[in-house]
Every structure is written in C-alpha cells, then in structure tokens.
Amino acid sequence: MDREELKLYTGPYTGGLTMTSEMLSILKQPAKYLHSIQDGGQKLRELYQDEATNWSARKLSMFGLACYFGELEAVISQQMVQSGQAPSLSSHETPFHWDYVSIVIFALQHACTIQTTNEPPKYDPQQPMDAATYARLVQIPHIPQTNKMTPLLRTLIKHGANVDHQNRYGEVAMFLAFPTNNVDFIDILLEHGASLDIPEADGLTPRNTFIRYGPQVTSCVTKWIRKREGINAPREGGQKRCGWIGCDKPGGEKDGKSTLMICSRCQVERYCSTQCQKKAWAEHKKVCKPFDTSTTIVLIPNYDEIGSLQSTANFVRSVFGYDQHLPTPKNTNRGARVPRTKPGKSNIKNIIVKVQIAMKPTAMYGMTFDSNSFDPHGNLLIYTKNRDLVCTIRRKDQIGGVSAPGVGAGERAFDKLVQTIMTKGIGGAKGYFSAVLKSKKELVIKVEDMLAEQPF
C-alpha cells in the first residue's frame, strides 16, 4: 500500500487482524523501501507474522468471504457483481489493506488445487480502474510462498502484472520464490523478462544470491542467464529428451538408467534412436568433443566416512516449513558410497557427477561468495544425482596416482579440475561433468566439457 493510504482501519471487516501502532509507525517511515535493521524491516516482518496467526476469514464481508472460498458463481451472481452489491475491486478489507486479489491469493496459498479461466477478469463496471489501481491489484510478490500458484501467476501476467514489482522491503517476486524452491514460478518470471539485478533495500539482488538456494533454483536461473546471452551448454536442465531438435522426445528410465542412447564419442548428448542421432550429427559435430585422453583427467576417489550429507538450502527450508510439499528423498543425505554392480556385469559406469570445492571456514556465513571464499587445495566432494556414488577427492591422494600416456593425472589433474570450476562453474564453487567410474579407485572426468547446471 502507498504511504499516503496508511491509517488505522476503522471498517467492520477485519479478518481478525490488527494493525498495531508499532507496525504503522514502521510503515510510515519516509524510506521508499525498508532496510532490515535501520528502518525496522525485519521487525515489521516478525510483527506481521505474529498478527497473521489471528486470521479469520469469517470476519470478512460476504463478498470477501466468497472471494476467499473461491465461490465464483456467488462473486459474479446477481447478488454480487452483476447486481452492483459488490464493493469496488479497488477497495480493501482488513487493517492490512488487502484488496480482493490479495484475499484470493492468500486463500490459494492454503489450497491444494486452483481453477483458472481464460475469461478476462470481470471488474465492477461502475468502477473502471486506472493503471495505478490495476498495478496495486496485480502485485506479484504476494504470490510465491507456495508451489501451487503457477496457474494464477500466468493469469496475472497475461492481464498485465508487473514481474518486477517491488514490495515494501524492495523485494521482487523472485526473492520470495527462492526460499520455497518454487522453480516453476521462477521459470515463468524469467520467461516473461523478470530482472535478476533489481536490489532490495539491503542491496541484495537475485543474481548475487540465487546460488544459496540449492541446485534446482541454480539450474533454473543459470539456464535463463545463458539463454539471454545466447549461450548453449551441454545437458541443459538435465536433458531428459532426445538431443535432435526435430524430435525432443522425452526419455524414460529402466532399472535406474535412462532409456535414451548416449553419444559414444562425447558421452554427453542423448538420443532416442540412431535415426535421430544421424539427423542431429551435422550440428552436433560442431561441439562434440571426444571423451578421450585429450579432454579427461583421472582421479583417485576416497570413501572414508564423511558423515551424512545435508544440503544447506534443504535444511533451511525444513526449519521454516517450506519443504512440507516436497520432502527430501532419503538417499539425498547419503554419506560415502561406492556404486554397486551386478554379478557378471561390467564395473564401468557412465555417470554425471557434481563436483564441489571446499569452502573456507571464514566464508561460511557470508551472504555472497567470491574467488577468495573457497580453498583450492581442500577436499572435493563428488556425487551423482541418485547418490549411488558419493566420495571425496583429496589432493594428497593424487600424488603418484593412476597415470597413462596423455592422460591428466596426479596433483596437476586435481588442480586443473579446481581451476575449471573456479573460472567456469557457478559462483566458482561447483560444476557438473560427464564421467566414467572405471573402478573403485579410478574416476575419469571429462574436464574440458563442463555441463550446464543440473537440478541436483
């Protein structure tokens, strides 16, 4: 709401909420956006959350209650909009000054499913809205606190919502979607041109913070960064589809393995059939780097007990209850693990691995990372999506390690992998690579062909 609109609500439809004098004094400050500390932004969040526990939909007007419970027929019936008995859609209820779109959104945050329509929004014909009023009605930052809101988001954008609207803390919708891991929401925002460089009141931007919110968020955001820059990367989004642009057929899984065939030369691109592979070759050969001694390094894994792994992003989501709809699979927290092989089967496994550089203890609690945040000689953590391989790579183990003519091995191989990640990886912290586990003590990584960020 605008500062000039701020005043204690005196209407009868409170929704059980109260705007305290402390909340009002914070909101009336001259700052356009509230800093967390100096302007009391964080205090306002806490007061708002405490007061929201008193919410009662029964204390809305009949029209507000119909909006809250999704009673579409009641809303547009002769008793409401068509009869002229409905209030102006630019008016509000509750001391929090919620308009009716906000009430609908708040209700949908607690719903399992929603229904949308291709019909244009029906507004009170007696109250045509100007651009400023409409802008307040479609403030997207209300929405992304749940993964159930994407149909509503598309509807709002279709009818003019501003994907870069900032709330009173200066946050764009992207900031609110990151903590909930709402990848579909983020994808839609970026699809419609949302900026990654609008700072909130404390100076943080989506671009310099998204890496903190886990691999799914990172994979989605970096995909759009590359797309906007006209850059392609191997295995974009995990590539679960045929690599020929004229097919794009999705692949499945059988016995835990993809049903798509892999290019035997680069060990990266996948196809649903030999016919599609032949059709794609004219373009693919331009980027197809062979999986051989010229592009790979050999490292010696270590399987000493490293304890249970816990994603920081997943841990934070669990603390705040954001992961209730998407519980973390148990295998995600596996410690050191050697892939199992069936008797009589080859021990060689073609895999995609994630490699993470060790962070310096002094950088653990910073809000942003740079090249000085990571230890180039620290142990590397390596694992696959299903965690059938979880190991570390210790630099000291590579001395006098596996070697072959033309193959990068030893400490130089370790350093090359670290340097590749620090210069090309996301945030200089992690990277994804095609690899072959030839044996328990021999991991071959294609270091010359870093893959797109994967959602794990």
N, C-alpha and C positions, 0 to 999 in steps of 0.2 A: 504494500500500500504506500501511497505517497505521504510524505511527512505532513503536508497541509491537511490531509484527511484524518490524521491521528487525533483521536479524542476518545474518552471513555464511552463505551457503548451503552445506550440507555433503552434500547429496544427490548421486547419481551422474548426474543428467540436467541437465547444464549448458547444453546448446545451444551449447557452445563459448564461452560468455560468462563474464566475471569481474566481480564487484562489488568494485572496488578500495577500499582503506581510505579514500582521499580522497573517493570517491563516498559511501561510507557515513557519513563524518563530516558531509558537507553535508546528507544526508537526515535525520540525527538531530537537526538543529537544532530548537529549540523553536517556531520560527515555523510557523504553520499553512500559509502559502504563502511560497515562496522569492522574495525580491527578486532582481533580476538581478545586482546588484553586492554589496550589503552582506551578503546571505545566500549568495552564490555560485551563484545560479540559472543564470546564463549559463555558468559554469564547468562545472556539472553537465551542461548540455546538450551541451557540447563533449566531455566525458568519455564520456557515453552514446553519442554518435555515433561516436567513435573505437572504442569497445569493440564496437559493433554490427557492425563490419566483420568480426569474428571469428565471426559467427553460423554455426552448422552444425546443420541440422535432424536430421542423423544422430545427434546426441548427445542426442536426446530419448528418452523412454520409447517403447515400442511404441504405447501409446495416444496420447501426444503427437504421435508421427510420423504416425499415422493422422489425427489432427485437422489437422495441418499440410498434408497432401496431400489433404485432403478425401475420405478414404475412408469414406464414410458407412456402408456396409454393414459394414465392419470395426469401426467405432466401436460400432454397436448390435448386433453379432453375438453369438452365444453365447460367443465368446472374449473379449468385452469387457464391455459394459454388462450384457447380459442374464445373463451367467454370473457377474456380480459381480466379475470380474477387473479392471475399470476402477477407477482411483483416484477418490476423491471429487472431484466437479466444483468443490468449493470449495477444493481444494488447489492447489498450484502447482509449476512446474518452473523451472529456470534461476535463477541468482543475482539476476536482475531480478524474481523473484517473479511470473512470468507465469502466470496461470490459463489454463484451456484455451480460454476465449473469446478471450483476448488472443492466444494462439497461432494460432487460426483467423483472427483479424483481421490479424495480421502476415502470414500466408500470403496472404490475399486482396489485400493491398497490392501483391503481386508477381504477381497473376494477371490474365489477360485477361478472363475471364468467371467468374461465380459462379452457383451454383444455389441457389435458396431453396425452401422448402416452406411450405405453410400449416399443417402439423402443429405443434402446440405443442412447445416444447423438451422433450427427454427427459432427465430428470435421474436420478441414482443413487437408486433408491427407498430405499436404506439410509441416505441422507444428505439428508433434507429440509432445504432451505435457509431460513434466516430472512431477514428483509428486508435486514439489513445485508450479509449474504453476497451476496444477489442484487444489491444495489446495486453491489458491487465487480465483479461479473461483467459488468455492462452499462455500464461507464464509457465513454460515447460519445467523449470526447476521444482515445481510441486511434485512431479511425477515419479522420478526413477528410484523410488525406495523399494520397489518390488519388481520381479521379473514377469509380472502378469500384465504389464501396461503397454506393450508394444502396439497392439491394435489401436489403442487410444492415441498413442503418440503419432502414428501415421495419419489418423483422422485430423488431429490438431494441426499438423504440418500442412496437410492438404488444404486446410482452410486458413492458412496464414500465420501459424505460430512462428515465433522467432526462436530459432535453435540456439541463439547466443544470448538470450535474455539473462540478465544477472539478478540474483536475489539481493536481499539487504546486506548480505555478507560479501557480495561481489562475485558469488559463485555462479558459473554457468551450469547447465544441466549435467554436463559431462562429469563434473566433480561429484555430483550426488549419485551417479551411476557406477563410478569406480568401486566404492566400498561394497556395494551389493553384488559385484561381479555380473552386472547386467549387460552382458556382451551384445545381445540383440539390440538393446536400447542404444548402446554406444555406436554400433554399426549403422543404425538408422540415422542418428545425429550426424555422423561423419559423411554418410551418403548424401545428406542434404546440405553439406557445406559448413558444418559446425567448425569453429576455430579451436585450435589447440593452444593458442597464445594469448588468451584474454586472462589477465591476472585477477585474482580475488583480492580482498582487502589487505591480506598479509603478503601479497606479492607472488604467490604461487600460481603456476599455470598448469593446465592439464598436461602439456608437453613435458614439463620437468618433474612431474610426479607420477605419471601413469605406471612407470616400471615398478613402483612399490605395491601395486595391487594384483600381482600374480600373473601367471603365464597366459591365461585366457584374455585378460584385458590387454596385456602387452602385445599378444599376437594380433588382436583386432586393430589396435591403434597403429602399430607399425605397418600393417597391411595398407592402411589408408594413407599413411605418410609416403610410402613408396608409390602408391597409385597416383597421388597428387604430383609426385616428382617424375612420373613416367618411368619408374624403375620396376623391373620384374625380378623376383627371387625364386629359386627352386623350392618346390613343395610349399607354395603359398597356402596358408590356412590349413596345413596338414595334408593337402591334396589327396582327397579320398575319391577323386574322379579321374576318368581317363584323360591323359595328357594331350590328346588331339583336340584342338579347338572345335572341330566339326562334330565331335561326339559328346564329350563332357558327361559320359555315363558314370553314375556312381558305382563304386566298388563295395563289396561286402567283406565279410570275414568268414573264414573256415578254419577251425582248430586254432583260433587265435591269430591267424595270418590273413593278410589281405588277399582277396581273390584277383586283384589287378596284377598284371605282369610287370616286372621291373626291367628297365633298360639295362642290358648286361654290360654295356660299355661304361656308363656313368654311375650306375647304381642309384640313380635319383628319380628320374622320370618314370611314370607308370602308365600302363595302357590296358584296356580291356581285351584287346585282341591283337594279333600280329598285323591284321589289316590296318587297324588304326595306327599302329606303330610305323608302318610303311608310309602312310599318308602324312604323318607328322614329321617324318625324317628331314624333309627339306628345310624346315625351320629349326628343328631340334638340334641338327648337326652343328648349327652356329654356336651353340652354348654347351654342347655335350663334351665334357672333359672326362677323359678315361680314368677309371678307378685303377690306377697303377702306381708304380714307384715314383712317377713324376709329380703326383698330386697327393700322396698319402704319407703319413708318418706311422710309426709303430711304437706303442707304449705298453708298459707292464702294469696291469691293474693291481690294486691292493684291496684285499677283502677283510682286513681286520675289522672288528666290530666298531661301527661308527654310530651306534645308537639308532633310535627311531627318528626318521626324518619328519620334520614338521614345517610346512610352508608358513612363513610369517603372515602372508596375506590370508590364508585359510584360518590360522589361529585367531587373528584379529576379528575376522568375520564371525567365528564361533562365539567369541566373547560378547559381541554385540548382537548376536542372534540373527545375523544376516544369512546364515547358511542353512536355515531350517528346511528350505525347499530343495536344497542341493547338498545333501550330506556328503562329506568327503569319503571316497572309497578307502577301505582299509589298506589296500596294497600301496596307496599313496605314501603311507608312513613307514614303509619297509626300510630296514637298515641294510647293511651289506648283503648282497645276494649274487650268486653265480647262476646263470641260466641253466635250466635242466634240459637234458636231451634224452630222446627216447632210444632204447637199445637198438643197435643196428643202423641208426640214423647218423648223418654227418654232424659233427660238432660245430661246423662253421655256420654262423648266423649273421645274416644281413640285417642291420638294425639302424634306427635313427636314435642318436644319443644327444642328450643335453649336457653341456659342459659348463660348470660354474666356477669362477675364480674365487678364491678365499677373500673375504673382506677383512680389512684391518679392524682390530677391536675398537680403535678410536673413531671409526666411521659408522659403527653400528647404529647410532641413534640420530644420525643426521637426516634431514628431510630431502636432500638431494645428494647425488653421487658425482664424482669426477674421477680422473685417472689416478688421483692420489688416494682413493678410497680402498683400493684393492692391493693385495700382496702378490706380486708376480712370481714369487717363489713358494707361495703357500700351496697346500694340497688342493688339487682339483677334484670336484665332486662330479661324477658322471652317472647318469641313469637313463633308462628308457621310459616311454610313456606308461607301460604296464608294470614298470619296476621289476621286470624279470632279470634285469641287470642293474645292480647298484654297487658302485665301487668308488674308490678314490685313486688318483694318480699322484704319487709322491715323487718329487723331482729327484730325491736321493736314490730311488729305486731304479732310475733310468740309466745310471752310470754303468757302462759295460753291458747294457741290456741287449734285447733282440736286435739283430742287425742283418742286413742283406745288401748286396750291391745296389746302389742308387736309392735305397730306402732311408728316409729320415728316421733316426732313432737316437736314443740316449737323451742327454740333457738338452741338446740342440732341438730335438723334436718337441720336448716339453715347452721350451721357450718359444718355439715357433707357434705352437697352439695358443699359448697365453697371449702372444703379441697379436695374433689374428683376432682373438676375441676382444682384446682391449682397443683395437683400432676399428674393427668392423662390427663387433657384437653390440647388442642393445645395452646402452649405458656402460659399455666397456666391461660388463660383468658376466655375461653368459652368451653362449652361442649353440647352434644346433648343427649337427653334422651327420652325413651318411657314414656308416662304419661297418666293419666286419669283425666279429669276435671269433678269431681262429681257434683259440683255446683259452683256458682259464687265465693264462699268463701272456696272451698276445692279442692286443686290441689294435686294429688298423683303422685309422681315422682319415677321411678324405678332407684334409685341412684346406685345400685350395678351392673348395666349393662350399662355402657356408650357406646353409639353407635359410629360408625365411623362418621367422619366429614361429614356433609350433605352440599349440594350446595345451602344453603340459610343462 
